Amino acid sequence: MAALDALVLLDSPTEPRFDRLTRITQRHFRVSIALVGLVGADRVWFKSKQGTGVCHISRDTSFCERVIQSEGVFCVQNALEDPEFSGHPFVSGPPNIRFYAGVPLHAPGGQRVGTLGILDREPRTMAQADSEALLDFGALIDEEIGKGLLNLQERRLRSIIDGTRIGTWEWNVQTGECEFNERWAGIAGYTLAELAPVSIQTWIGLAHPDDLLESNAQLERHFRRETEYYDCHCRMRHKDRRWIWIHDRGQVVKWTDDGRPLLLSGTHIDVTAEKEAQLELAVSQARLRGLFDLSPVGIALNDFKTGTFVQVNDALLESTGYSRDEILRLRYTDITPREYLLQDRRHLRDLRTIGRYSGHEKEFIRKGGERYLVLLNGVLIRDSAGRKLVWSIVEDISEHQALLHQTERQRNSLHSLLDQLQIGTLLLEPDGHVGFVSRYCSSLGLNTAATVGRHWSEVLPLREAGRISLEQQLRSTPDQRQPFELDWRREGREFFIECEIRDAPTDALGRHILCLKDVSVIRRLQRQLAGSQSGAMIGNSEPMRELYRRIGDVARGDWTVLIEGETGVGKELVARTIHESSARRNGPFVAVNSAGLSGELMHSQLFGHTKGAFTGAFTDQQGFFEAASEGTLFLDEIGDLSPGIQSSLLRVLQEKEIVRLGEVLPRKVDVRILAATNKDLANEVAASRFRQDLFYRLRVARVHVSALRERREDIPLLVAYFLGQAQVDSGEAPLRCGSEAMNCLLNHPWPGNVRELKAIIDHALIYRRGDVIRCVDLPEEIACGPGKRHLPPAENDKRARILAALERTGGNCSRAAALLGISRTTLYRHMGRLGITAHPDRTHPQTQP
């Protein structure tokens, strides 16, 4: 079996050279079937077959078992009458064999590896001439087997050589034709294509003129058969015009019939460094000694048969603790723990079969008995006497292993810390797979037992819009990230989650921590507060009642709606109310601010992209149109769209289909479009800044949202709503607005509309000194009457606001940030710049000079 395995013929593709011989054999003997069978451990596999489609049969049911044991021709003239074979299934049934003759086939070493067999469905006799002919055909196939093994060995040798720094050459001495490998040209800085056409003149043109005399002299000696090899050190002109030293060595491998050299082949090695380092030594000795002396890792030369150390370098002596005399009396197994010996046998098998091994991680034993971890790479060589030796690179990786253990301990400490937090935490690896999940996540409806090792997109049951938001936050830099909200449904319960992404501390791998805070109770309270005439919309004024009627009208259909109004009036809230009141209420509502996006980014965000569509597009990605499928897409600030995106949007409105960036074929989408603008689009069209055809498409239905100054009677309702929200967020006692402060609010012109009113209430909440908002708590431009105060300049005002918020929350930075309407990261940045410190255990924040 070993000989058969070495041939690499079993289960190999068909080859014309074998098929040609079986066809000739079939025709010569005029039989139905001719086969070349290779006899394996439990089957006979047919390398070549004529007259049958069978690929292999069981060894027990084949004639080959008898043939391979015979010394010459094995013949069954009539199997039906032969007691030994009459019951054979191939005789009693299809293919109804009657005649069989076969001879064994041999590997180059003489081992029997298969059979050449001829079969017929009629009884036949086998004459002596036929037996001799069958033996001759078997010998021809034996030759082909030998040639195949020789070719295999040659390919392996070329593969090994091509993987080294060695150039190879072949020279027809009589014609001057040459063949070089790519490495030969690379030594001189060229490619073969640059040197083409190649001949002996190529070498002569590159060689140093002074060294050609010595080269020719060595060639003549070898051609006269005075030396076994042609061997010469000479200089060669590099492409960059410098001279390099090469070791040129070859041998005549073919002579003419009259004894002249015909074919010379050899190797070409760059020995410039060695030649310059030690001209007095042979090149091979110089390379070896330089490697030994300069290598920071251990190097050893061992006898392959006994394992005895033949030569070691200083680095290996230092790592093992032995002196040179001591280690040269030891064998490889003397410094190897017993449990590694079986593993070592596998690597010895690699040395025997392919001549090398690599990546062998194991332990060695130092002189004092201490074990340490090493990484071994080795190659099998022969010395001048033919003795097998093993060169090994022995790298001490014990410190590296200790560093890995330290990293593992740090990871475990981080996991322990995250597990103690009363929020859900996921540790994401750079590729997005979950490396750790805290126990608290189970209370968020997540299956913590089946989370680690899976990608976050498989673990978190997000809607498409939430998935897009999370992906955007993960790609953002730390200073760009803001807390955002996710929601999902598990086991009949709806979860609202506030998510914050942070970089893992003291981590150079680029991992992220997802902090998941359950705010479901707060959101449900907020929904209760939002109960009004039209969902979360607040107001009983005539403009608002008209707005409710218009919303009811446009919600009944699926028309495109243009929502118009000043900045801050709540156009997105109107769009969301239309969605919630429409037949698409169970589908997603996706809001997009058109003002912040343009060009390729906007196209990718809206319509999606394919993998490789642009730099950084590592996967296929849905856009907002597909994310809003069967729902509503709200395009805010529609007047700021670029002309290119306007054209694409017009096509979507007309054709109800989109084309992803990087694709050609369109995709159908089922999305209702709601657009909003604070501009006069008619003027924009007149100024050629907005497409007229798109304008007509968008304003199929129009909804105007009145400015706050046009519905002042709604201000008390809005103030009460905002104060109720603050109560839910802070958990404090009920809050109200004093009559004097309310008069100030009613008299303000409100250029910023509802958004400005919300900011004013947030400002008042910071400065209040009780549960009633007073005039003095309002900003200077709003406050009126007694108690009106002068606020400090902007920077001092920022410090005062932060100090007031911290004092209000008892030093709790998270709650203070919520009061100020900024993220905790932004609050920390402002506090550091303004010299403010806060301590949760203190009532008052501290300022630093």
C-alpha positions in Angstrom: 0.0 0.0 0.0 2.8 2.4 0.8 4.3 1.9 -2.7 0.8 2.5 -4.2 0.3 5.7 -2.2 3.7 7.0 -3.3 2.6 6.7 -6.9 -0.4 9.1 -6.3 -2.3 7.1 -8.9 -5.2 5.8 -6.9 -8.4 7.9 -7.6 -6.5 10.1 -10.0 -8.0 11.4 -13.3 -7.8 9.2 -16.5 -4.6 9.6 -18.5 -4.2 9.0 -22.2 -0.9 7.1 -21.8 -2.7 4.3 -19.9 -5.9 4.4 -22.0 -3.8 4.0 -25.2 -2.1 0.8 -23.9 -5.4 -0.7 -22.7 -7.0 0.0 -26.1 -4.0 -1.6 -27.9 -4.2 -4.6 -25.5 -8.0 -5.0 -26.2 -7.5 -4.8 -29.9 -4.5 -7.2 -29.9 -6.3 -9.9 -28.0 -9.7 -9.1 -29.5 -11.4 -9.3 -26.1 -14.5 -7.6 -24.7 -12.7 -5.9 -21.8 -9.2 -4.7 -20.9 -8.4 -3.2 -17.5 -5.5 -1.6 -15.6 -6.5 -2.2 -11.9 -4.8 -0.7 -8.9 -5.2 -3.0 -5.8 -5.9 -1.0 -2.7 -6.6 -2.3 0.9 -10.2 -3.2 0.3 -10.9 -2.5 -3.4 -9.6 -2.6 -6.9 -9.8 0.8 -8.7 -9.5 0.9 -12.5 -7.0 3.5 -13.6 -7.9 2.6 -17.3 -10.8 0.6 -18.6 -12.0 -0.5 -22.1 -15.3 -2.2 -22.6 -16.9 -1.5 -19.2 -18.1 1.5 -17.2 -17.3 0.0 -13.8 -14.9 2.2 -11.9 -14.0 -0.1 -9.0 -15.0 -3.4 -7.3 -14.4 -5.0 -4.0 -11.1 -6.7 -3.6 -12.8 -9.8 -2.4 -14.8 -10.2 -5.6 -12.0 -9.5 -8.1 -9.8 -11.8 -10.1 -7.0 -9.3 -9.3 -6.4 -10.9 -5.9 -5.1 -14.1 -7.6 -3.2 -12.2 -10.3 -1.2 -10.0 -8.0 0.0 -13.1 -6.2 1.1 -14.9 -9.3 4.6 -14.9 -10.7 3.6 -14.7 -14.4 0.4 -14.9 -16.4 -2.7 -16.0 -14.5 -5.4 -17.4 -16.8 -8.9 -18.8 -16.4 -9.9 -20.3 -19.8 -13.6 -21.1 -18.9 -14.7 -19.6 -15.6 -18.1 -21.3 -15.7 -16.4 -24.8 -15.6 -13.7 -23.8 -13.1 -14.9 -24.8 -9.6 -13.0 -21.9 -8.0 -14.7 -19.2 -10.2 -18.0 -20.7 -11.4 -19.9 -19.2 -8.5 -18.3 -15.8 -8.9 -21.0 -13.0 -9.3 -19.3 -11.7 -12.5 -19.4 -15.2 -14.0 -22.9 -16.3 -12.9 -24.3 -12.8 -13.6 -23.5 -9.7 -15.6 -21.1 -9.1 -17.2 -21.0 -13.0 -17.6 -17.3 -13.4 -17.8 -16.0 -16.7 -19.1 -12.3 -16.0 -19.9 -9.8 -14.0 -17.8 -6.1 -13.5 -18.1 -3.9 -11.1 -16.2 -0.4 -10.1 -15.1 0.8 -8.2 -12.1 2.0 -4.6 -12.4 4.9 -3.2 -10.5 6.2 0.1 -8.9 9.7 1.1 -9.8 10.9 -0.6 -6.6 9.5 -3.9 -7.7 6.4 -3.8 -5.4 3.2 -5.2 -6.9 0.6 -2.5 -7.1 -2.0 -3.7 -9.6 -2.9 -5.8 -12.6 -3.3 -5.7 -16.3 -6.3 -7.9 -17.1 -8.2 -9.0 -20.3 -11.7 -10.4 -20.1 -14.1 -12.0 -22.6 -17.6 -13.4 -22.5 -16.6 -16.5 -24.4 -14.2 -19.3 -23.3 -10.7 -19.0 -24.7 -7.3 -20.7 -24.6 -4.1 -18.8 -24.0 -1.2 -19.7 -26.2 2.4 -19.2 -25.2 2.8 -16.3 -27.6 -0.3 -14.7 -26.1 1.1 -15.0 -22.6 4.4 -13.5 -23.7 2.5 -10.6 -25.4 0.5 -10.0 -22.3 3.7 -9.9 -20.2 5.1 -7.4 -22.7 2.1 -5.2 -22.4 2.4 -5.4 -18.6 6.0 -4.3 -18.9 5.0 -1.3 -21.0 2.5 -0.2 -18.3 5.2 -0.8 -15.7 7.4 1.7 -17.6 4.6 4.2 -17.7 4.1 3.8 -13.9 7.8 4.5 -13.5 7.8 7.5 -15.8 4.8 8.9 -13.8 6.7 8.5 -10.5 9.8 10.2 -12.0 7.7 13.1 -13.3 6.0 13.4 -9.9 9.3 13.5 -8.2 10.6 16.1 -10.7 7.5 18.3 -10.1 8.0 18.1 -6.4 11.7 19.0 -6.7 10.9 22.0 -9.0 8.2 23.1 -6.5 10.7 23.0 -3.7 13.3 24.8 -5.7 10.8 27.5 -6.8 10.0 28.1 -3.2 13.7 28.9 -2.4 16.1 31.7 -3.4 17.7 29.4 -6.0 17.7 30.1 -9.7 17.8 27.1 -12.1 19.1 26.9 -15.6 19.5 24.4 -18.5 21.9 24.9 -21.3 22.1 23.1 -24.6 25.8 23.2 -25.2 25.6 22.4 -28.9 22.9 25.0 -29.8 23.4 27.6 -27.2 19.7 27.5 -26.2 19.0 28.1 -22.5 16.1 27.8 -20.2 16.0 29.8 -16.9 13.4 29.9 -14.2 11.9 33.2 -13.0 14.1 33.3 -9.9 17.3 33.2 -12.1 16.2 36.4 -13.7 15.0 37.9 -10.4 18.5 37.5 -8.8 19.7 40.2 -11.2 16.6 42.3 -10.8 14.9 41.3 -14.1 11.9 39.3 -15.1 12.2 36.6 -17.8 10.1 38.6 -20.1 12.6 41.5 -19.9 15.5 39.1 -20.8 13.7 37.3 -23.7 14.8 35.7 -25.9 17.2 33.9 -23.6 20.3 32.0 -24.7 23.9 31.5 -23.4 24.5 35.0 -24.7 22.1 36.3 -22.0 24.4 34.9 -19.3 27.6 36.1 -21.1 26.1 39.6 -21.4 25.4 39.8 -17.6 28.6 38.1 -16.3 31.7 40.1 -15.3 34.3 39.8 -18.1 37.1 39.0 -15.6 35.1 36.0 -14.2 34.2 34.5 -17.6 37.7 33.2 -17.9 37.4 31.2 -14.7 33.9 30.1 -15.6 35.1 28.8 -19.0 38.0 27.0 -17.4 35.7 25.2 -14.9 33.4 24.2 -17.8 36.3 22.8 -19.8 37.4 20.7 -16.9 33.9 19.4 -16.4 33.5 18.7 -20.1 36.7 16.7 -20.0 35.1 14.7 -17.1 37.9 15.8 -14.7 35.3 17.1 -12.2 31.9 15.8 -11.2 30.3 19.2 -11.3 30.9 22.6 -12.9 31.3 24.9 -9.9 32.2 28.6 -10.1 31.8 31.8 -8.1 31.4 34.9 -10.3 30.0 38.3 -10.5 26.8 39.3 -12.4 25.6 42.8 -13.4 22.4 43.6 -11.5 19.6 45.7 -13.2 20.5 48.6 -10.9 24.1 48.5 -12.3 25.8 47.0 -9.2 27.8 43.8 -9.3 26.4 40.8 -7.3 28.1 37.6 -6.5 26.5 34.3 -7.5 27.4 30.7 -7.0 27.0 28.9 -10.3 26.9 25.1 -10.2 25.9 22.5 -12.7 26.4 19.1 -14.3 26.2 17.5 -17.7 23.0 15.4 -17.7 23.2 14.3 -21.3 26.1 13.6 -23.7 26.1 13.1 -27.4 26.8 9.7 -28.9 30.4 10.8 -29.7 31.0 11.9 -26.0 30.5 15.6 -26.3 28.4 17.5 -23.7 24.9 18.1 -24.9 22.7 19.2 -22.0 24.0 21.0 -18.8 21.7 21.9 -15.9 22.4 23.6 -12.7 21.6 26.2 -10.0 22.2 29.9 -9.6 22.4 31.3 -6.0 22.9 34.9 -4.9 25.8 34.8 -2.5 26.6 38.5 -2.4 26.2 38.9 1.3 28.1 35.8 2.1 30.9 36.6 -0.3 31.4 40.0 1.2 31.3 38.7 4.8 33.7 35.7 4.5 35.5 35.5 1.2 38.0 32.9 2.7 35.2 30.3 3.3 33.0 28.3 1.0 29.7 29.9 0.3 27.6 27.3 2.0 29.7 27.4 5.2 29.5 31.2 5.3 25.7 31.2 5.0 25.4 28.6 7.8 27.8 30.4 10.1 26.2 33.8 9.6 22.8 32.3 10.3 24.0 30.7 13.4 25.9 33.7 14.8 23.2 36.4 14.0 20.0 34.6 14.5 18.0 35.7 17.7 16.2 32.4 17.7 17.5 29.0 18.3 18.8 26.8 15.4 19.7 23.2 15.7 21.0 20.5 13.4 20.0 16.9 14.4 20.7 13.5 13.1 17.5 12.3 11.6 17.9 8.7 12.6 19.2 9.1 16.2 17.9 12.5 17.1 21.4 13.5 18.4 22.3 17.2 18.3 25.0 17.8 15.8 25.2 21.5 15.9 23.4 24.3 17.8 23.7 28.1 18.0 24.1 30.3 21.0 20.5 31.3 21.1 19.4 27.7 21.6 22.1 27.2 24.3 20.8 30.3 26.1 17.1 29.1 26.0 17.9 25.5 27.1 20.6 26.4 29.7 23.0 23.7 28.5 26.6 24.2 27.5 27.6 23.3 23.9 29.4 20.1 25.1 26.4 19.1 27.2 23.8 19.5 24.5 25.9 17.7 21.8 25.7 14.6 24.0 21.9 14.7 24.1 19.2 13.6 21.7 16.1 15.6 20.7 13.9 13.3 22.8 16.0 14.1 25.9 14.6 17.6 26.1 11.1 16.7 25.0 8.3 15.9 27.5 7.0 12.3 27.1 3.5 13.5 26.2 4.8 15.2 23.0 6.5 12.1 21.6 3.4 10.8 19.7 2.9 14.3 18.2 6.6 14.4 17.1 6.1 11.1 15.2 3.6 12.8 12.9 6.1 15.6 12.1 8.8 13.0 11.5 6.4 11.4 8.9 6.1 14.8 7.3 9.9 15.0 7.1 10.0 11.6 5.4 7.2 12.3 2.9 7.6 16.0 2.0 11.0 16.8 3.5 9.9 19.5 5.9 7.5 20.4 8.7 6.2 23.8 10.0 4.3 25.4 12.8 5.0 22.6 15.4 4.2 24.0 18.8 5.4 22.0 21.8 7.4 22.3 25.0 11.1 21.8 25.7 12.7 21.0 29.0 15.5 23.3 30.2 18.5 22.0 32.0 17.0 22.8 35.4 13.8 20.9 34.6 11.7 23.9 33.8 9.4 23.6 30.7 9.0 26.4 28.1 7.0 26.7 24.9 8.7 26.7 21.5 7.6 26.9 17.9 9.5 24.6 15.5 10.0 24.7 11.7 12.3 22.1 10.1 13.7 20.8 6.8 15.3 17.5 6.0 18.8 17.6 4.2 21.6 15.2 3.5 25.3 15.9 4.2 28.1 15.0 1.8 28.1 11.4 3.1 24.4 11.0 2.4 23.4 11.1 6.1 20.0 12.5 6.8 20.0 15.7 9.0 17.3 18.0 10.2 17.7 21.8 10.3 15.3 23.2 12.9 14.4 26.8 13.8 13.5 26.8 17.5 11.6 30.0 18.5 11.0 30.5 22.2 7.4 31.7 22.5 7.0 31.4 26.2 6.8 35.1 26.7 4.3 35.4 23.9 2.2 32.7 25.6 2.4 34.5 29.0 1.2 37.7 27.2 -1.8 35.7 25.8 -2.6 34.5 29.4 -2.4 38.1 30.7 -4.8 39.2 27.9 -7.1 36.4 28.8 -7.1 37.4 32.5 -7.8 41.0 31.5 -10.7 39.8 29.3 -12.1 37.8 32.2 -11.8 40.8 34.5 -13.7 43.0 31.9 -16.4 40.3 31.6 -16.8 40.2 35.4 -17.1 43.9 35.6 -19.7 44.1 32.8 -21.7 41.3 34.5 -22.1 43.4 37.6 -23.6 46.4 35.8 -27.4 46.7 36.0 -27.7 47.2 32.3 -27.3 44.8 29.4 -23.9 44.7 27.9 -22.6 43.0 24.7 -18.8 43.0 23.9 -18.4 43.0 20.1 -15.3 41.8 18.4 -14.0 43.9 15.4 -15.9 41.7 13.0 -19.2 42.2 14.8 -19.4 38.8 16.5 -20.4 38.8 20.2 -17.5 37.9 22.5 -19.4 38.4 25.7 -23.0 38.9 26.9 -23.9 40.0 30.5 -26.5 38.1 32.5 -28.7 41.2 32.6 -29.4 40.8 28.9 -31.7 37.9 29.6 -34.1 40.4 31.2 -34.2 42.3 27.9 -35.7 39.2 26.1 -32.3 38.0 24.7 -31.2 34.4 24.7 -27.9 34.8 26.4 -27.0 31.1 26.1 -27.0 31.2 22.3 -25.4 34.6 21.8 -21.6 34.4 22.1 -19.9 33.7 18.8 -22.8 34.9 16.7 -23.0 38.2 14.8 -24.9 41.0 16.6 -27.3 41.2 13.6 -28.3 37.6 14.4 -28.7 38.2 18.1 -30.5 41.5 18.4 -34.1 41.2 17.0 -34.0 44.7 15.4 -36.2 46.2 12.8 -34.4 47.3 9.6 -34.3 51.0 10.6 -32.8 50.1 14.0 -30.2 47.8 12.3 -29.1 50.7 10.0 -28.8 53.1 13.0 -26.7 50.6 14.9 -24.4 50.1 11.9 -23.9 53.8 11.5 -23.1 54.3 15.2 -20.5 51.4 15.1 -18.8 53.1 12.1 -18.7 56.5 13.8 -15.8 57.8 15.9 -16.2 58.0 19.7 -16.8 61.8 19.6 -19.5 61.4 17.0 -21.5 58.8 18.8 -24.7 59.6 20.6 -27.1 57.5 22.7 -29.9 56.2 20.5 -33.0 54.1 20.9 -33.8 50.6 19.7 -36.9 48.6 20.1 -37.9 44.9 19.7 -40.6 42.5 20.6 -39.9 39.2 22.4 -42.4 36.7 23.9 -45.3 39.2 23.5 -43.5 42.0 25.3 -42.3 45.2 23.6 -38.9 46.5 24.7 -37.6 50.0 24.3 -33.9 50.1 24.7 -31.5 53.1 25.1 -28.3 52.0 23.4 -24.9 53.6 23.9 -21.7 52.4 22.2 -18.3 52.7 23.9 -14.8 51.5 23.0 -13.6 48.6 25.2 -11.2 50.1 27.8 -7.4 49.4 27.4 -8.2 47.5 24.2 -6.1 47.8 21.0 -8.2 45.3 19.1 -11.0 47.8 18.2 -13.7 46.1 20.2 -16.9 47.8 21.2 -19.2 47.6 24.2 -23.0 47.9 23.6 -24.7 49.3 26.7 -28.4 48.5 26.6 -30.7 50.3 29.1 -34.3 49.2 29.4 -36.4 52.4 29.2 -39.7 50.6 28.4 -41.5 51.9 31.4 -40.6 55.5 30.7 -41.6 55.2 27.1 -45.0 53.8 28.1 -45.5 56.7 30.5 -44.5 59.1 27.7 -47.1 57.5 25.4 -49.8 58.1 28.0 -48.7 61.7 28.3 -48.9 62.0 24.6 -52.6 61.2 24.4 -54.2 64.1 22.6 -56.5 64.9 19.7 -54.1 63.5 17.2 -51.7 61.1 18.7 -48.7 62.9 20.2 -49.7 66.3 18.7 -50.7 69.0 21.2 -53.1 71.8 20.6 -56.8 72.8 20.5 -56.5 76.0 18.5 -58.4 76.5 15.3 -55.1 76.1 13.2 -54.5 72.8 14.9 -58.0 71.6 14.5 -57.7 72.4 10.8 -54.4 70.5 10.8 -56.1 67.4 12.3 -58.7 67.5 9.6 -56.1 67.7 6.9 -54.1 64.9 8.5 -57.3 62.8 8.5 -57.9 63.5 4.9 -54.5 62.6 3.6 -54.2 59.6 5.9 -57.1 57.8 4.1 -55.2 57.4 0.9 -51.6 56.6 -0.2 -50.8 59.9 -1.9 -47.5 61.7 -1.7 -47.8 64.5 0.8 -45.8 67.7 1.0 -45.7 69.1 4.6 -44.9 72.8 4.7 -44.0 75.0 7.6 -41.3 76.9 9.4 -38.4 75.3 11.2 -39.3 73.9 14.5 -43.1 73.6 14.0 -43.1 69.8 14.2 -43.3 68.7 10.6 -41.8 65.2 11.4 -44.5 64.8 14.1 -47.1 65.6 11.5 -45.6 63.0 9.2 -45.5 60.4 11.9 -49.1 61.1 12.8 -50.2 60.7 9.2 -48.3 57.3 9.1 -50.0 56.2 12.4 -53.4 57.1 11.1 -52.9 55.4 7.7 -53.4 51.8 6.5 -49.6 51.5 6.7 -49.5 52.0 10.5 -48.2 48.5 11.0 -45.2 49.1 8.7 -42.0 50.9 9.5 -41.8 54.7 9.7 -38.3 55.8 8.5 -37.3 59.5 8.8 -34.4 60.9 6.8 -32.9 64.4 7.1 -32.0 65.3 3.5 -30.0 68.4 4.5 -27.0 66.5 5.9 -26.5 64.2 2.9 -25.4 64.6 -0.6 -23.9 62.9 -3.6 -22.9 59.3 -3.4 -23.5 59.1 0.3 -27.1 60.2 -0.1 -27.7 57.8 -2.9 -26.3 54.9 -0.8 -28.4 55.9 2.2 -31.6 56.2 0.2 -31.3 53.4 -2.3 -28.7 51.1 -0.8 -25.5 49.7 -2.3 -23.9 46.4 -3.3 -20.7 44.9 -1.9 -17.7 46.7 -3.6 -19.7 49.6 -5.0 -17.4 52.0 -3.3 -14.5 52.1 -0.8 -15.7 50.7 2.5 -18.7 48.9 1.0 -17.9 45.5 2.5 -21.4 44.0 2.3 -24.7 44.5 0.4 -26.7 47.2 2.2 -30.4 48.1 2.1 -31.2 51.8 1.8 -33.9 53.7 3.5 -36.4 53.0 0.7 -36.1 49.3 1.2 -36.0 49.7 5.0 -39.4 51.5 4.8 -40.9 48.7 2.7 -44.7 48.5 3.3 -44.5 51.6 5.5 -43.7 55.3 5.2 -40.5 57.1 4.3 -40.3 60.7 5.6 -37.9 63.0 3.7 -37.3 66.1 5.8 -35.7 69.2 4.3 -36.6 68.0 0.8 -35.6 71.4 -0.7 -32.0 70.7 0.1 -31.7 67.6 -2.1 -29.0 67.7 -4.8 -30.1 67.7 -8.4 -28.9 64.2 -9.0 -30.9 62.8 -6.0 -33.9 64.8 -7.2 -33.8 63.0 -10.5 -33.5 59.6 -8.8 -36.4 60.4 -6.4 -38.6 61.5 -9.4 -38.0 58.0 -10.9 -39.0 56.3 -7.7 -42.2 58.4 -7.5 -43.0 57.6 -11.2 -41.9 53.9 -11.5 -42.1 52.7 -7.8 -38.7 51.2 -8.2 -35.1 51.9 -7.1 -31.6 51.0 -8.3 -29.0 50.2 -5.7 -25.6 51.8 -6.0 -23.4 49.3 -7.9 -26.4 47.5 -9.5 -28.1 47.8 -12.9 -31.4 46.1 -12.5 -34.2 48.0 -10.6 -36.0 46.7 -7.5 -39.7 47.3 -6.9 -40.5 49.1 -3.6 -43.8 49.6 -1.8 -43.3 52.9 0.1 -45.4 55.9 0.8 -43.4 59.2 0.5 -44.0 62.1 2.9 -41.8 65.1 2.3 -41.3 68.3 4.4 -39.7 71.7 3.7 -39.3 75.0 5.4 -38.7 76.6 2.0 -41.0 78.0 -0.6 -40.5 75.3 -3.3 -42.3 77.4 -5.9 -39.6 80.0 -5.5 -37.0 77.3 -5.6 -38.4 76.0 -8.9 -38.4 79.5 -10.3 -34.8 79.9 -9.3 -33.9 76.6 -11.0 -32.8 75.0 -7.7 -35.6 72.5 -7.6 -37.1 70.4 -10.4 -40.5 71.5 -11.5 -41.7 68.0 -12.3 -40.6 66.7 -8.9 -42.4 69.6 -7.2 -45.6 68.7 -8.9 -45.2 65.0 -8.0 -44.6 65.9 -4.3 -47.5 68.3 -3.7 -50.3 65.9 -4.7 -51.5 66.5 -1.2 -50.3 69.5 0.9 -50.4 70.0 4.6 -49.4 73.4 6.2 -48.3 73.5 9.8 -48.9 76.9 11.4 -46.2 78.7 13.3 -46.5 78.8 17.1 -47.1 82.6 17.1 -50.3 81.9 15.0 -51.7 79.6 17.7 -50.6 81.1 21.0 -53.6 79.5 22.8 -51.8 76.2 22.5 -48.7 77.3 24.4 -50.2 76.4 27.9 -51.0 72.9 26.6 -47.5 72.5 25.2 -45.9 73.8 28.4 -47.9 71.3 30.5 -46.9 68.5 28.2 -43.2 69.3 28.3 -43.3 69.6 32.1 -45.0 66.2 32.3 -42.3 64.7 30.2 -39.7 66.2 32.6 -41.5 64.6 35.5 -41.4 61.2 33.8 -37.7 61.6 33.0 -36.6 62.8 36.4 -39.1 61.0 38.7 -39.7 64.2 40.6 -42.8 65.8 42.0 -45.3 67.4 39.5 -44.2 70.7 38.0 -46.2 73.7 36.8 -45.6 77.1 35.2 -46.4 80.3 37.1 -48.8 82.8 35.7 -46.2 85.5 35.3 -43.9 83.2 33.4 -46.8 82.0 31.3 -47.5 85.6 30.3 -43.9 86.0 29.2 -44.2 82.8 27.1 -47.5 84.0 25.5 -45.9 87.3 24.5 -42.8 85.9 22.9 -42.8 85.9 19.0 -41.4 82.4 18.8 -39.2 82.5 15.8 -38.0 78.9 16.6 -41.6 77.7 17.1 -42.2 74.6 19.2 -38.6 73.5 19.2 -37.6 76.9 20.7 -40.4 76.5 23.4 -39.0 73.0 24.3 -35.5 74.5 24.7 -36.9 77.4 26.9 -38.7 74.9 29.2 -35.5 72.8 29.5 -33.6 76.0 30.4 -36.1 76.9 33.1 -36.0 73.4 34.5 -32.3 73.8 35.1 -32.6 77.1 37.0 -35.8 76.6 38.9 -35.7 76.6 42.7 -39.0 74.7 43.3 -41.8 73.0 41.5 -43.1 76.2 39.9 -41.4 77.8 36.8 -40.9 81.6 37.4 -40.0 84.4 35.2 -36.5 84.5 36.7 -36.0 80.9 35.5 -36.5 81.9 31.8 -33.8 83.1 29.5 -33.1 86.8 29.4 -34.8 87.3 26.0 -38.0 85.7 27.4 -38.1 86.9 31.0 -40.1 90.0 31.9 -41.4 91.9 35.0 -39.9 91.8 38.5 -37.1 89.5 39.2 -35.7 89.8 35.6 -32.0 88.9 35.9 -29.0 89.5 33.7 -27.3 86.3 32.5 -23.5 86.1 32.2 -21.6 85.9 28.9 -21.8 82.7 26.8 -18.9 80.8 28.4 -19.9 81.7 32.0 -23.5 81.0 31.1 -22.5 77.5 30.0 -20.6 77.0 33.3 -23.6 78.3 35.2 -26.0 76.0 33.4 -23.8 72.9 34.0 -23.3 73.8 37.7 -27.1 74.3 38.1 -27.9 71.0 36.4 -25.3 69.1 38.5 -26.6 70.7 41.7 -30.2 69.9 40.7 -29.3 66.2 40.1 -27.0 65.8 43.2 -23.9 65.4 41.0 -25.4 62.7 38.8 -23.8 63.3 35.4 -26.3 61.1 33.5 -29.3 63.0 34.8 -27.6 66.3 34.4 -26.8 65.6 30.7 -30.4 64.6 30.2 -31.6 67.9 31.7 -29.2 69.9 29.5 -30.2 67.9 26.4 -26.7 66.7 25.6 -24.9 63.3 25.8 -22.9 62.4 28.8 -19.8 62.3 26.7 -20.4 66.0 25.6 -21.1 66.9 29.2 -17.8 65.4 30.4 -16.0 67.3 27.6 -17.5 70.6 28.6 -16.8 69.9 32.3 -13.1 69.2 31.7 -12.7 72.4 29.6 -14.5 74.5 32.2 -12.7 73.0 35.2 -15.9 71.4 36.8 -15.8 68.2 38.8 -18.8 66.3 40.1 -19.0 63.6 42.8 -22.1 61.5 43.1 -21.7 61.4 46.9 -21.6 65.2 47.2 -24.5 67.6 47.2 -22.7 70.4 45.4 -20.4 70.2 42.4 -16.9 71.6 42.6 -15.1 74.0 40.4 -11.4 74.0 39.8 -9.2 77.1 39.3 
